[in-house]
Amino acid sequence: MRLGTDNPRWGFRRGHGELRRLGHTISTATVRRILRAAGLTPGRRGQTARREWTEFLKAQANGLLATDFFHTDTIGLQRLYALFIMEVRT
């Protein structure tokens, strides 16, 4: 119960793994049942992960570059190569 309350974002498997590392013999299903009975279910990952990714990009935008390398063929059968680099903050 303490691991579940101290680490609300951990899933059942993570809690199970931590308990095994501490030397306890318990199944994942038992951990799930105990935490659900106490009302400690892991948070919704989709919304949280999306928000964290957006916050990460905003925090790191000054140092991030987006790149693309492509080629195109001309009418004269020549191949032109282009390297495109863009700063994320702009």
Chimera marker file (.cmm) of the C-alpha trace (Angstrom):
<marker_set name="trace">
<marker id="1" x="0.000" y="0.000" z="0.000" r="1" g="1" b="0" radius="0.5"/>
<marker id="2" x="2.824" y="2.390" z="0.839" r="1" g="1" b="0" radius="0.5"/>
<marker id="3" x="4.523" y="1.926" z="-2.547" r="1" g="1" b="0" radius="0.5"/>
<marker id="4" x="1.210" y="2.665" z="-4.256" r="1" g="1" b="0" radius="0.5"/>
<marker id="5" x="0.556" y="5.857" z="-2.311" r="1" g="1" b="0" radius="0.5"/>
<marker id="6" x="4.147" y="7.127" z="-2.528" r="1" g="1" b="0" radius="0.5"/>
<marker id="7" x="4.321" y="6.452" z="-6.297" r="1" g="1" b="0" radius="0.5"/>
<marker id="8" x="0.855" y="7.041" z="-7.761" r="1" g="1" b="0" radius="0.5"/>
<marker id="9" x="2.075" y="6.932" z="-11.382" r="1" g="1" b="0" radius="0.5"/>
<marker id="10" x="3.506" y="3.428" z="-11.091" r="1" g="1" b="0" radius="0.5"/>
<marker id="11" x="1.503" y="0.667" z="-12.689" r="1" g="1" b="0" radius="0.5"/>
<marker id="12" x="0.747" y="-2.675" z="-11.113" r="1" g="1" b="0" radius="0.5"/>
<marker id="13" x="3.675" y="-4.384" z="-12.803" r="1" g="1" b="0" radius="0.5"/>
<marker id="14" x="6.137" y="-1.720" z="-11.665" r="1" g="1" b="0" radius="0.5"/>
<marker id="15" x="4.884" y="-2.067" z="-8.092" r="1" g="1" b="0" radius="0.5"/>
<marker id="16" x="5.148" y="-5.836" z="-8.389" r="1" g="1" b="0" radius="0.5"/>
<marker id="17" x="8.723" y="-5.571" z="-9.655" r="1" g="1" b="0" radius="0.5"/>
<marker id="18" x="9.743" y="-3.272" z="-6.819" r="1" g="1" b="0" radius="0.5"/>
<marker id="19" x="8.226" y="-5.625" z="-4.247" r="1" g="1" b="0" radius="0.5"/>
<marker id="20" x="10.129" y="-8.558" z="-5.769" r="1" g="1" b="0" radius="0.5"/>
<marker id="21" x="13.361" y="-6.547" z="-5.612" r="1" g="1" b="0" radius="0.5"/>
<marker id="22" x="12.698" y="-6.053" z="-1.904" r="1" g="1" b="0" radius="0.5"/>
<marker id="23" x="12.432" y="-9.836" z="-1.513" r="1" g="1" b="0" radius="0.5"/>
<marker id="24" x="8.657" y="-10.285" z="-1.299" r="1" g="1" b="0" radius="0.5"/>
<marker id="25" x="6.996" y="-13.174" z="-3.106" r="1" g="1" b="0" radius="0.5"/>
<marker id="26" x="3.720" y="-11.897" z="-4.507" r="1" g="1" b="0" radius="0.5"/>
<marker id="27" x="1.909" y="-12.104" z="-7.840" r="1" g="1" b="0" radius="0.5"/>
<marker id="28" x="1.037" y="-9.198" z="-10.102" r="1" g="1" b="0" radius="0.5"/>
<marker id="29" x="-2.656" y="-10.058" z="-9.787" r="1" g="1" b="0" radius="0.5"/>
<marker id="30" x="-2.446" y="-9.784" z="-5.998" r="1" g="1" b="0" radius="0.5"/>
<marker id="31" x="-0.757" y="-6.385" z="-6.234" r="1" g="1" b="0" radius="0.5"/>
<marker id="32" x="-3.462" y="-5.237" z="-8.675" r="1" g="1" b="0" radius="0.5"/>
<marker id="33" x="-6.252" y="-6.507" z="-6.402" r="1" g="1" b="0" radius="0.5"/>
<marker id="34" x="-4.802" y="-4.840" z="-3.280" r="1" g="1" b="0" radius="0.5"/>
<marker id="35" x="-4.241" y="-1.490" z="-4.969" r="1" g="1" b="0" radius="0.5"/>
<marker id="36" x="-7.670" y="-1.482" z="-6.622" r="1" g="1" b="0" radius="0.5"/>
<marker id="37" x="-9.342" y="-2.323" z="-3.308" r="1" g="1" b="0" radius="0.5"/>
<marker id="38" x="-7.588" y="0.701" z="-1.778" r="1" g="1" b="0" radius="0.5"/>
<marker id="39" x="-8.633" y="2.893" z="-4.719" r="1" g="1" b="0" radius="0.5"/>
<marker id="40" x="-5.049" y="3.315" z="-5.950" r="1" g="1" b="0" radius="0.5"/>
<marker id="41" x="-5.220" y="2.743" z="-9.679" r="1" g="1" b="0" radius="0.5"/>
<marker id="42" x="-2.492" y="4.154" z="-11.905" r="1" g="1" b="0" radius="0.5"/>
<marker id="43" x="-3.248" y="7.455" z="-13.646" r="1" g="1" b="0" radius="0.5"/>
<marker id="44" x="-4.324" y="7.692" z="-17.263" r="1" g="1" b="0" radius="0.5"/>
<marker id="45" x="-1.162" y="7.442" z="-19.286" r="1" g="1" b="0" radius="0.5"/>
<marker id="46" x="-2.438" y="8.871" z="-22.582" r="1" g="1" b="0" radius="0.5"/>
<marker id="47" x="-3.299" y="12.350" z="-21.317" r="1" g="1" b="0" radius="0.5"/>
<marker id="48" x="-0.344" y="12.509" z="-18.930" r="1" g="1" b="0" radius="0.5"/>
<marker id="49" x="2.201" y="11.323" z="-21.476" r="1" g="1" b="0" radius="0.5"/>
<marker id="50" x="0.955" y="13.775" z="-24.111" r="1" g="1" b="0" radius="0.5"/>
<marker id="51" x="1.126" y="16.685" z="-21.656" r="1" g="1" b="0" radius="0.5"/>
<marker id="52" x="4.617" y="15.692" z="-20.489" r="1" g="1" b="0" radius="0.5"/>
<marker id="53" x="5.851" y="15.456" z="-24.083" r="1" g="1" b="0" radius="0.5"/>
<marker id="54" x="4.492" y="18.933" z="-24.860" r="1" g="1" b="0" radius="0.5"/>
<marker id="55" x="6.121" y="20.369" z="-21.735" r="1" g="1" b="0" radius="0.5"/>
<marker id="56" x="9.410" y="18.680" z="-22.629" r="1" g="1" b="0" radius="0.5"/>
<marker id="57" x="9.374" y="20.140" z="-26.145" r="1" g="1" b="0" radius="0.5"/>
<marker id="58" x="8.636" y="23.627" z="-24.839" r="1" g="1" b="0" radius="0.5"/>
<marker id="59" x="11.457" y="23.386" z="-22.288" r="1" g="1" b="0" radius="0.5"/>
<marker id="60" x="13.983" y="22.046" z="-24.809" r="1" g="1" b="0" radius="0.5"/>
<marker id="61" x="12.920" y="24.063" z="-27.873" r="1" g="1" b="0" radius="0.5"/>
<marker id="62" x="15.970" y="26.337" z="-27.748" r="1" g="1" b="0" radius="0.5"/>
<marker id="63" x="18.317" y="23.406" z="-28.322" r="1" g="1" b="0" radius="0.5"/>
<marker id="64" x="16.282" y="21.202" z="-30.680" r="1" g="1" b="0" radius="0.5"/>
<marker id="65" x="16.698" y="21.007" z="-34.432" r="1" g="1" b="0" radius="0.5"/>
<marker id="66" x="14.386" y="19.267" z="-36.880" r="1" g="1" b="0" radius="0.5"/>
<marker id="67" x="16.157" y="17.850" z="-39.947" r="1" g="1" b="0" radius="0.5"/>
<marker id="68" x="15.181" y="16.170" z="-43.173" r="1" g="1" b="0" radius="0.5"/>
<marker id="69" x="17.282" y="14.868" z="-46.044" r="1" g="1" b="0" radius="0.5"/>
<marker id="70" x="15.632" y="14.257" z="-49.400" r="1" g="1" b="0" radius="0.5"/>
<marker id="71" x="16.307" y="14.147" z="-53.128" r="1" g="1" b="0" radius="0.5"/>
<marker id="72" x="14.410" y="15.023" z="-56.259" r="1" g="1" b="0" radius="0.5"/>
<marker id="73" x="14.983" y="14.172" z="-59.912" r="1" g="1" b="0" radius="0.5"/>
<marker id="74" x="14.895" y="16.932" z="-62.507" r="1" g="1" b="0" radius="0.5"/>
<marker id="75" x="13.612" y="16.844" z="-66.083" r="1" g="1" b="0" radius="0.5"/>
<marker id="76" x="17.233" y="16.630" z="-67.275" r="1" g="1" b="0" radius="0.5"/>
<marker id="77" x="17.608" y="13.370" z="-65.273" r="1" g="1" b="0" radius="0.5"/>
<marker id="78" x="19.827" y="14.951" z="-62.674" r="1" g="1" b="0" radius="0.5"/>
<marker id="79" x="19.344" y="14.160" z="-59.010" r="1" g="1" b="0" radius="0.5"/>
<marker id="80" x="19.378" y="17.068" z="-56.571" r="1" g="1" b="0" radius="0.5"/>
<marker id="81" x="19.920" y="16.468" z="-52.856" r="1" g="1" b="0" radius="0.5"/>
<marker id="82" x="18.699" y="18.746" z="-50.103" r="1" g="1" b="0" radius="0.5"/>
<marker id="83" x="19.364" y="18.863" z="-46.392" r="1" g="1" b="0" radius="0.5"/>
<marker id="84" x="16.693" y="20.805" z="-44.528" r="1" g="1" b="0" radius="0.5"/>
<marker id="85" x="17.370" y="22.028" z="-40.982" r="1" g="1" b="0" radius="0.5"/>
<marker id="86" x="14.931" y="24.036" z="-38.876" r="1" g="1" b="0" radius="0.5"/>
<marker id="87" x="15.148" y="25.345" z="-35.302" r="1" g="1" b="0" radius="0.5"/>
<marker id="88" x="12.152" y="24.127" z="-33.326" r="1" g="1" b="0" radius="0.5"/>
<marker id="89" x="11.758" y="27.382" z="-31.363" r="1" g="1" b="0" radius="0.5"/>
<marker id="90" x="11.205" y="29.354" z="-34.595" r="1" g="1" b="0" radius="0.5"/>
<link id1="1" id2="2" r="1" g="1" b="0" radius="0.2"/>
<link id1="2" id2="3" r="1" g="1" b="0" radius="0.2"/>
<link id1="3" id2="4" r="1" g="1" b="0" radius="0.2"/>
<link id1="4" id2="5" r="1" g="1" b="0" radius="0.2"/>
<link id1="5" id2="6" r="1" g="1" b="0" radius="0.2"/>
<link id1="6" id2="7" r="1" g="1" b="0" radius="0.2"/>
<link id1="7" id2="8" r="1" g="1" b="0" radius="0.2"/>
<link id1="8" id2="9" r="1" g="1" b="0" radius="0.2"/>
<link id1="9" id2="10" r="1" g="1" b="0" radius="0.2"/>
<link id1="10" id2="11" r="1" g="1" b="0" radius="0.2"/>
<link id1="11" id2="12" r="1" g="1" b="0" radius="0.2"/>
<link id1="12" id2="13" r="1" g="1" b="0" radius="0.2"/>
<link id1="13" id2="14" r="1" g="1" b="0" radius="0.2"/>
<link id1="14" id2="15" r="1" g="1" b="0" radius="0.2"/>
<link id1="15" id2="16" r="1" g="1" b="0" radius="0.2"/>
<link id1="16" id2="17" r="1" g="1" b="0" radius="0.2"/>
<link id1="17" id2="18" r="1" g="1" b="0" radius="0.2"/>
<link id1="18" id2="19" r="1" g="1" b="0" radius="0.2"/>
<link id1="19" id2="20" r="1" g="1" b="0" radius="0.2"/>
<link id1="20" id2="21" r="1" g="1" b="0" radius="0.2"/>
<link id1="21" id2="22" r="1" g="1" b="0" radius="0.2"/>
<link id1="22" id2="23" r="1" g="1" b="0" radius="0.2"/>
<link id1="23" id2="24" r="1" g="1" b="0" radius="0.2"/>
<link id1="24" id2="25" r="1" g="1" b="0" radius="0.2"/>
<link id1="25" id2="26" r="1" g="1" b="0" radius="0.2"/>
<link id1="26" id2="27" r="1" g="1" b="0" radius="0.2"/>
<link id1="27" id2="28" r="1" g="1" b="0" radius="0.2"/>
<link id1="28" id2="29" r="1" g="1" b="0" radius="0.2"/>
<link id1="29" id2="30" r="1" g="1" b="0" radius="0.2"/>
<link id1="30" id2="31" r="1" g="1" b="0" radius="0.2"/>
<link id1="31" id2="32" r="1" g="1" b="0" radius="0.2"/>
<link id1="32" id2="33" r="1" g="1" b="0" radius="0.2"/>
<link id1="33" id2="34" r="1" g="1" b="0" radius="0.2"/>
<link id1="34" id2="35" r="1" g="1" b="0" radius="0.2"/>
<link id1="35" id2="36" r="1" g="1" b="0" radius="0.2"/>
<link id1="36" id2="37" r="1" g="1" b="0" radius="0.2"/>
<link id1="37" id2="38" r="1" g="1" b="0" radius="0.2"/>
<link id1="38" id2="39" r="1" g="1" b="0" radius="0.2"/>
<link id1="39" id2="40" r="1" g="1" b="0" radius="0.2"/>
<link id1="40" id2="41" r="1" g="1" b="0" radius="0.2"/>
<link id1="41" id2="42" r="1" g="1" b="0" radius="0.2"/>
<link id1="42" id2="43" r="1" g="1" b="0" radius="0.2"/>
<link id1="43" id2="44" r="1" g="1" b="0" radius="0.2"/>
<link id1="44" id2="45" r="1" g="1" b="0" radius="0.2"/>
<link id1="45" id2="46" r="1" g="1" b="0" radius="0.2"/>
<link id1="46" id2="47" r="1" g="1" b="0" radius="0.2"/>
<link id1="47" id2="48" r="1" g="1" b="0" radius="0.2"/>
<link id1="48" id2="49" r="1" g="1" b="0" radius="0.2"/>
<link id1="49" id2="50" r="1" g="1" b="0" radius="0.2"/>
<link id1="50" id2="51" r="1" g="1" b="0" radius="0.2"/>
<link id1="51" id2="52" r="1" g="1" b="0" radius="0.2"/>
<link id1="52" id2="53" r="1" g="1" b="0" radius="0.2"/>
<link id1="53" id2="54" r="1" g="1" b="0" radius="0.2"/>
<link id1="54" id2="55" r="1" g="1" b="0" radius="0.2"/>
<link id1="55" id2="56" r="1" g="1" b="0" radius="0.2"/>
<link id1="56" id2="57" r="1" g="1" b="0" radius="0.2"/>
<link id1="57" id2="58" r="1" g="1" b="0" radius="0.2"/>
<link id1="58" id2="59" r="1" g="1" b="0" radius="0.2"/>
<link id1="59" id2="60" r="1" g="1" b="0" radius="0.2"/>
<link id1="60" id2="61" r="1" g="1" b="0" radius="0.2"/>
<link id1="61" id2="62" r="1" g="1" b="0" radius="0.2"/>
<link id1="62" id2="63" r="1" g="1" b="0" radius="0.2"/>
<link id1="63" id2="64" r="1" g="1" b="0" radius="0.2"/>
<link id1="64" id2="65" r="1" g="1" b="0" radius="0.2"/>
<link id1="65" id2="66" r="1" g="1" b="0" radius="0.2"/>
<link id1="66" id2="67" r="1" g="1" b="0" radius="0.2"/>
<link id1="67" id2="68" r="1" g="1" b="0" radius="0.2"/>
<link id1="68" id2="69" r="1" g="1" b="0" radius="0.2"/>
<link id1="69" id2="70" r="1" g="1" b="0" radius="0.2"/>
<link id1="70" id2="71" r="1" g="1" b="0" radius="0.2"/>
<link id1="71" id2="72" r="1" g="1" b="0" radius="0.2"/>
<link id1="72" id2="73" r="1" g="1" b="0" radius="0.2"/>
<link id1="73" id2="74" r="1" g="1" b="0" radius="0.2"/>
<link id1="74" id2="75" r="1" g="1" b="0" radius="0.2"/>
<link id1="75" id2="76" r="1" g="1" b="0" radius="0.2"/>
<link id1="76" id2="77" r="1" g="1" b="0" radius="0.2"/>
<link id1="77" id2="78" r="1" g="1" b="0" radius="0.2"/>
<link id1="78" id2="79" r="1" g="1" b="0" radius="0.2"/>
<link id1="79" id2="80" r="1" g="1" b="0" radius="0.2"/>
<link id1="80" id2="81" r="1" g="1" b="0" radius="0.2"/>
<link id1="81" id2="82" r="1" g="1" b="0" radius="0.2"/>
<link id1="82" id2="83" r="1" g="1" b="0" radius="0.2"/>
<link id1="83" id2="84" r="1" g="1" b="0" radius="0.2"/>
<link id1="84" id2="85" r="1" g="1" b="0" radius="0.2"/>
<link id1="85" id2="86" r="1" g="1" b="0" radius="0.2"/>
<link id1="86" id2="87" r="1" g="1" b="0" radius="0.2"/>
<link id1="87" id2="88" r="1" g="1" b="0" radius="0.2"/>
<link id1="88" id2="89" r="1" g="1" b="0" radius="0.2"/>
<link id1="89" id2="90" r="1" g="1" b="0" radius="0.2"/>
</marker_set>
